[in-house]
Amino acid sequence: MSRRDRFDVVVVGAGVVGAAAALRLAAEGLRIAIVEAHEPQPWSPAAPDLRVYAFAPDAQALLEQFGAWTAVAAARAHPYRHMRVWDAAGGGELAFDADQMGRSCLGHIVEHGLLVDRLWATLARTPSIERLCPDKLLELEQDDDEVVLTLQSGTRLRAKLVLGADGAASRVRSLLGVHTRDHDYGQQGVVAYVSTQLAHQDTAWQRFLVTGPLAFLPCADGRCSIVWTLPDAEAERVLALGPTEFCAELTRAFDARLGEVTSVSERKAFPLRRRLADPMAVGRVALVGDAAHVVHPLAGQGVNLGLRDVASLGSMIAEARAIGRDFSAVHRLQRWARSRASENAVAAGSFEAINRLFSNESVVPTLLRGHLLGLAGRLPPLTQFFWKRAAGL
Ligand SMILES: Cc1cc2nc3c(=O)[nH]c(=O)nc-3n(C[C@H](O)[C@H](O)[C@H](O)COP(=O)(O)OP(=O)(O)OC[C@H]3O[C@@H](n4cnc5c(N)ncnc54)[C@H](O)[C@@H]3O)c2cc1C
């Protein structure tokens, strides 16, 4: 194997999390290879992606670190300044306002396809990153000193550190023999863009119904992107409705908070599962993003946790290099993996507990959530605490 096939880090998977990981670690002066099975579709402003994220401030800060955020913001990222969370049955409302938090906005609503597109443009401008696409990881072996990867094309790569950022059905994870704790929620997230009679007021809205949460996220063109969590059969039913019936049902489900829903785009649904990998690292190979954790995407939070894996790995490597230590030392990676696995388990557990508490029609949970929302609404420090947790601050 020649010098050309040796890298400090090989990242498998160039979705949002893998591409961000390659860029973050290249900023530490490391030589990186990134392997991706499929060339992404170029993003076009005329064809908005239905997969939309409520991008948290710490995720934005990460992209700023390696110069990718400006291009995302310039294309189409809509800042939201308020958040309203309320319960269909229990009463009470939680209000978050940027002014109150001393910030210009609480986060941005961003399309998945736009993020991938701009991250790939940044990868292409970074000489220390080699892209291998289309190509696929087939095999992986490691000893005490390095990892050897075999790709579908026959190419073999050597690295001191490998990151599996290859998504929920991760090949890296299965080659490591890492188990996952899985739970099928029996729910789907129905996503679409909708127009409403009233303006969205730069507010991310979330109403909890017994069937699951319903989010309206404010977009740059004045429409809202919805994530409507429903039991499987209900999701299939609303997907099959004609546009007029769909808008009428959605207006009712949203309690006409923005007046009538007047039109709807193409609709899609994705199944909701929890999948947590344990451990998140074996030897010199670590899992990040959906390869390590798939969580309930309450209000479009899906990708933020994966970018937190990347940010903390980046800091750990920067600290090691600053004191002249081996950035890929196995004990350091193990420490990072334990700390991320516990944070991710807490986040997954809280999303699940919220989903369960708010999907329960019995009297006690209904009263409890009314009290909780009422209490939090009356205590600004508590509201700030909740928001800071969600924003990664
Ligand atoms: C259909 C769908 C809709 C979703 N909608 C929402 C939503 O509305 N809101 C929300 O918050 N979250 C949503 N999610 C979840 C969210 O997209 C994920 O949390 C996020 O994409 C995770 O990013 P990732 O980079 O870890 O993984 P991925 O985006 O899955 O990227 C993994 C990458 O690895 C590549 N890859 C896989 N195997 C190999 C291999 N062997 N070799 C090389 N490359 C490989 C894949 O091609 C892919 O590019 C949705 C997920 C899906 C699947």
The ligand as an SDF file (V2000), in Angstrom:
LIG
                    3D

 53 58  0  0  0  0  0  0  0  0999 V2000
  -36.4890    9.5150    4.6900 C   0  0  0  0  0  0  0  0  0  0  0  0
  -35.9890   10.2620    5.9170 C   0  0  0  0  0  0  0  0  0  0  0  0
  -36.5980   11.4440    6.2940 C   0  0  0  0  0  0  0  0  0  0  0  0
  -36.1740   12.1210    7.4360 C   0  0  0  0  0  0  0  0  0  0  0  0
  -36.7750   13.2960    7.7710 N   0  0  0  0  0  0  0  0  0  0  0  0
  -36.3950   13.9480    8.8830 C   0  0  0  0  0  0  0  0  0  0  0  0
  -37.0350   15.1610    9.2740 C   0  0  0  0  0  0  0  0  0  0  0  0
  -37.9780   15.6370    8.6340 O   0  0  0  0  0  0  0  0  0  0  0  0
  -36.5790   15.8010   10.3790 N   0  0  0  0  0  0  0  0  0  0  0  0
  -35.5160   15.2810   11.1010 C   0  0  0  0  0  0  0  0  0  0  0  0
  -35.1040   15.9060   12.0890 O   0  0  0  0  0  0  0  0  0  0  0  0
  -34.8950   14.1610   10.7480 N   0  0  0  0  0  0  0  0  0  0  0  0
  -35.3070   13.4730    9.6760 C   0  0  0  0  0  0  0  0  0  0  0  0
  -34.6730   12.3030    9.3460 N   0  0  0  0  0  0  0  0  0  0  0  0
  -33.4990   11.8710   10.1290 C   0  0  0  0  0  0  0  0  0  0  0  0
  -32.2270   12.6280    9.6780 C   0  0  0  0  0  0  0  0  0  0  0  0
  -32.2150   12.7020    8.2730 O   0  0  0  0  0  0  0  0  0  0  0  0
  -30.9770   11.9450   10.1860 C   0  0  0  0  0  0  0  0  0  0  0  0
  -30.9260   12.0950   11.6080 O   0  0  0  0  0  0  0  0  0  0  0  0
  -29.6790   12.5530    9.5800 C   0  0  0  0  0  0  0  0  0  0  0  0
  -29.7120   12.5200    8.1770 O   0  0  0  0  0  0  0  0  0  0  0  0
  -28.4620   11.7660   10.0620 C   0  0  0  0  0  0  0  0  0  0  0  0
  -27.3280   12.1190    9.3170 O   0  0  0  0  0  0  0  0  0  0  0  0
  -26.1120   11.1000    9.0860 P   0  0  0  0  0  0  0  0  0  0  0  0
  -25.1270   11.8760    8.2620 O   0  0  0  0  0  0  0  0  0  0  0  0
  -25.7050   10.5220   10.3910 O   0  0  0  0  0  0  0  0  0  0  0  0
  -26.7080    9.8800    8.2580 O   0  0  0  0  0  0  0  0  0  0  0  0
  -27.2800    9.8080    6.7640 P   0  0  0  0  0  0  0  0  0  0  0  0
  -27.9400   11.0840    6.3740 O   0  0  0  0  0  0  0  0  0  0  0  0
  -28.0960    8.5630    6.6920 O   0  0  0  0  0  0  0  0  0  0  0  0
  -25.9570    9.6490    5.8450 O   0  0  0  0  0  0  0  0  0  0  0  0
  -25.2440    8.4200    5.7540 C   0  0  0  0  0  0  0  0  0  0  0  0
  -24.4320    8.4220    4.4540 C   0  0  0  0  0  0  0  0  0  0  0  0
  -23.6190    7.2480    4.4010 O   0  0  0  0  0  0  0  0  0  0  0  0
  -23.6400    6.6950    3.1020 C   0  0  0  0  0  0  0  0  0  0  0  0
  -23.3350    5.2590    3.2150 N   0  0  0  0  0  0  0  0  0  0  0  0
  -24.0990    4.2860    3.7670 C   0  0  0  0  0  0  0  0  0  0  0  0
  -23.4580    3.1000    3.7410 N   0  0  0  0  0  0  0  0  0  0  0  0
  -22.2550    3.3170    3.1630 C   0  0  0  0  0  0  0  0  0  0  0  0
  -21.1320    2.4900    2.8530 C   0  0  0  0  0  0  0  0  0  0  0  0
  -21.0960    1.1570    3.1490 N   0  0  0  0  0  0  0  0  0  0  0  0
  -20.0530    3.0370    2.2420 N   0  0  0  0  0  0  0  0  0  0  0  0
  -20.0500    4.3620    1.9410 C   0  0  0  0  0  0  0  0  0  0  0  0
  -21.0800    5.2060    2.2120 N   0  0  0  0  0  0  0  0  0  0  0  0
  -22.1780    4.6970    2.8190 C   0  0  0  0  0  0  0  0  0  0  0  0
  -25.0480    6.9900    2.6020 C   0  0  0  0  0  0  0  0  0  0  0  0
  -25.1120    6.9900    1.1820 O   0  0  0  0  0  0  0  0  0  0  0  0
  -25.3020    8.3880    3.1990 C   0  0  0  0  0  0  0  0  0  0  0  0
  -24.9190    9.4180    2.3470 O   0  0  0  0  0  0  0  0  0  0  0  0
  -35.0960   11.6000    8.2250 C   0  0  0  0  0  0  0  0  0  0  0  0
  -34.4710   10.4180    7.8270 C   0  0  0  0  0  0  0  0  0  0  0  0
  -34.9020    9.7290    6.7010 C   0  0  0  0  0  0  0  0  0  0  0  0
  -34.2080    8.4480    6.2990 C   0  0  0  0  0  0  0  0  0  0  0  0
  1  2  1  0
  2  3  1  0
  2 52  2  0
  3  4  2  0
  4  5  1  0
  4 50  1  0
  5  6  2  0
  6  7  1  0
  6 13  1  0
  7  8  2  0
  7  9  1  0
  9 10  1  0
 10 11  2  0
 10 12  1  0
 12 13  2  0
 13 14  1  0
 14 15  1  0
 14 50  1  0
 15 16  1  0
 16 17  1  0
 16 18  1  0
 18 19  1  0
 18 20  1  0
 20 21  1  0
 20 22  1  0
 22 23  1  0
 23 24  1  0
 24 25  2  0
 24 26  1  0
 24 27  1  0
 27 28  1  0
 28 29  2  0
 28 30  1  0
 28 31  1  0
 31 32  1  0
 32 33  1  0
 33 34  1  0
 33 48  1  0
 34 35  1  0
 35 36  1  0
 35 46  1  0
 36 37  1  0
 36 45  1  0
 37 38  2  0
 38 39  1  0
 39 40  1  0
 39 45  2  0
 40 41  1  0
 40 42  2  0
 42 43  1  0
 43 44  2  0
 44 45  1  0
 46 47  1  0
 46 48  1  0
 48 49  1  0
 50 51  2  0
 51 52  1  0
 52 53  1  0
M  END
$$$$
